[in-house]
Amino acid sequence: MGTVIATDREGAEHRLEAREGHTLMEILRDGGLPIEAICGGQCICSTCHVYVDAEWAGRLTPRATDEQVMVEDSGHYEENSRLACQVPYVDELDGIRLTLAPEF
């Protein structure tokens, strides 16, 4: 079991239990953070938009085209933007830091 360190929209840091087989979106949601994920992880909304800390961003697989379109259309795009539903948690990501993007 690992840890995801997430900063919420008010700046508070949360240490969440993480297990392989879950996406970052599931970990955030199950950890009680206010992430809507209204599409349920289908990459058709951007309500699970997060910013991955620079130290970790390069360790993730690149965004697929559909994810790229969604984060660019979110109104809060940054180079380290990701949809949490598109990032599977693996043990190599233990300690990953991310921040919830602003809501729409």
Contacts in CASP RR format, 6 or more apart in sequence:
PFRMAT RR
TARGET T0000
AUTHOR 0000-0000-0000
METHOD contacts of the structure
MODEL  1
MGTVIATDREGAEHRLEAREGHTLMEILRDGGLPIEAICGGQCICSTCHV
YVDAEWAGRLTPRATDEQVMVEDSGHYEENSRLACQVPYVDELDGIRLTL
APEF
1 17 0 8 1.000
1 18 0 8 1.000
1 19 0 8 1.000
2 17 0 8 1.000
2 18 0 8 1.000
2 19 0 8 1.000
2 91 0 8 1.000
2 94 0 8 1.000
2 95 0 8 1.000
3 15 0 8 1.000
3 16 0 8 1.000
3 17 0 8 1.000
3 18 0 8 1.000
3 94 0 8 1.000
3 95 0 8 1.000
4 15 0 8 1.000
4 16 0 8 1.000
4 18 0 8 1.000
4 24 0 8 1.000
4 27 0 8 1.000
4 28 0 8 1.000
4 89 0 8 1.000
4 93 0 8 1.000
4 95 0 8 1.000
4 96 0 8 1.000
4 98 0 8 1.000
5 13 0 8 1.000
5 14 0 8 1.000
5 15 0 8 1.000
5 16 0 8 1.000
5 95 0 8 1.000
5 96 0 8 1.000
5 97 0 8 1.000
5 98 0 8 1.000
6 13 0 8 1.000
6 14 0 8 1.000
6 16 0 8 1.000
6 28 0 8 1.000
6 33 0 8 1.000
6 50 0 8 1.000
6 97 0 8 1.000
6 98 0 8 1.000
6 99 0 8 1.000
6 100 0 8 1.000
7 13 0 8 1.000
7 14 0 8 1.000
7 97 0 8 1.000
7 98 0 8 1.000
7 99 0 8 1.000
7 100 0 8 1.000
8 14 0 8 1.000
8 33 0 8 1.000
8 34 0 8 1.000
8 100 0 8 1.000
9 34 0 8 1.000
9 100 0 8 1.000
9 102 0 8 1.000
9 103 0 8 1.000
11 99 0 8 1.000
14 31 0 8 1.000
14 33 0 8 1.000
16 27 0 8 1.000
16 28 0 8 1.000
16 30 0 8 1.000
16 31 0 8 1.000
16 33 0 8 1.000
17 27 0 8 1.000
17 31 0 8 1.000
18 27 0 8 1.000
18 89 0 8 1.000
18 93 0 8 1.000
18 94 0 8 1.000
19 27 0 8 1.000
19 89 0 8 1.000
20 88 0 8 1.000
20 89 0 8 1.000
20 90 0 8 1.000
20 91 0 8 1.000
21 88 0 8 1.000
21 89 0 8 1.000
22 30 0 8 1.000
22 88 0 8 1.000
22 89 0 8 1.000
23 41 0 8 1.000
23 84 0 8 1.000
23 85 0 8 1.000
23 86 0 8 1.000
23 87 0 8 1.000
23 88 0 8 1.000
23 89 0 8 1.000
24 48 0 8 1.000
24 50 0 8 1.000
24 82 0 8 1.000
24 84 0 8 1.000
24 85 0 8 1.000
24 87 0 8 1.000
24 88 0 8 1.000
24 89 0 8 1.000
24 96 0 8 1.000
24 98 0 8 1.000
25 35 0 8 1.000
25 37 0 8 1.000
25 40 0 8 1.000
25 41 0 8 1.000
25 48 0 8 1.000
25 83 0 8 1.000
25 84 0 8 1.000
25 85 0 8 1.000
25 87 0 8 1.000
26 85 0 8 1.000
27 84 0 8 1.000
27 89 0 8 1.000
28 35 0 8 1.000
28 48 0 8 1.000
28 50 0 8 1.000
28 84 0 8 1.000
28 100 0 8 1.000
29 35 0 8 1.000
29 37 0 8 1.000
33 100 0 8 1.000
34 100 0 8 1.000
35 47 0 8 1.000
35 48 0 8 1.000
35 84 0 8 1.000
35 100 0 8 1.000
36 45 0 8 1.000
36 47 0 8 1.000
36 48 0 8 1.000
36 103 0 8 1.000
37 45 0 8 1.000
37 47 0 8 1.000
37 48 0 8 1.000
37 84 0 8 1.000
37 85 0 8 1.000
38 45 0 8 1.000
38 47 0 8 1.000
39 45 0 8 1.000
39 47 0 8 1.000
39 85 0 8 1.000
40 85 0 8 1.000
41 48 0 8 1.000
41 83 0 8 1.000
41 85 0 8 1.000
41 86 0 8 1.000
42 85 0 8 1.000
43 64 0 8 1.000
43 66 0 8 1.000
43 67 0 8 1.000
43 70 0 8 1.000
43 83 0 8 1.000
43 85 0 8 1.000
43 86 0 8 1.000
44 70 0 8 1.000
45 70 0 8 1.000
46 70 0 8 1.000
46 71 0 8 1.000
46 73 0 8 1.000
46 74 0 8 1.000
46 83 0 8 1.000
46 101 0 8 1.000
47 103 0 8 1.000
47 104 0 8 1.000
48 83 0 8 1.000
48 84 0 8 1.000
48 85 0 8 1.000
49 70 0 8 1.000
49 71 0 8 1.000
49 74 0 8 1.000
49 76 0 8 1.000
49 81 0 8 1.000
49 82 0 8 1.000
49 83 0 8 1.000
49 84 0 8 1.000
49 100 0 8 1.000
49 101 0 8 1.000
50 81 0 8 1.000
50 82 0 8 1.000
50 83 0 8 1.000
50 84 0 8 1.000
50 98 0 8 1.000
50 99 0 8 1.000
50 100 0 8 1.000
50 101 0 8 1.000
51 78 0 8 1.000
51 80 0 8 1.000
51 81 0 8 1.000
51 82 0 8 1.000
51 98 0 8 1.000
51 99 0 8 1.000
51 101 0 8 1.000
52 60 0 8 1.000
52 80 0 8 1.000
52 82 0 8 1.000
52 87 0 8 1.000
52 96 0 8 1.000
52 97 0 8 1.000
52 98 0 8 1.000
53 80 0 8 1.000
53 96 0 8 1.000
53 97 0 8 1.000
53 98 0 8 1.000
53 99 0 8 1.000
54 80 0 8 1.000
55 97 0 8 1.000
56 93 0 8 1.000
56 96 0 8 1.000
56 97 0 8 1.000
56 98 0 8 1.000
57 79 0 8 1.000
57 80 0 8 1.000
57 82 0 8 1.000
59 92 0 8 1.000
59 93 0 8 1.000
60 82 0 8 1.000
60 87 0 8 1.000
60 93 0 8 1.000
63 71 0 8 1.000
63 82 0 8 1.000
63 86 0 8 1.000
64 86 0 8 1.000
67 82 0 8 1.000
67 83 0 8 1.000
67 86 0 8 1.000
70 83 0 8 1.000
71 77 0 8 1.000
71 81 0 8 1.000
71 82 0 8 1.000
71 83 0 8 1.000
74 81 0 8 1.000
74 101 0 8 1.000
74 104 0 8 1.000
75 104 0 8 1.000
76 101 0 8 1.000
76 102 0 8 1.000
81 101 0 8 1.000
82 98 0 8 1.000
84 98 0 8 1.000
END
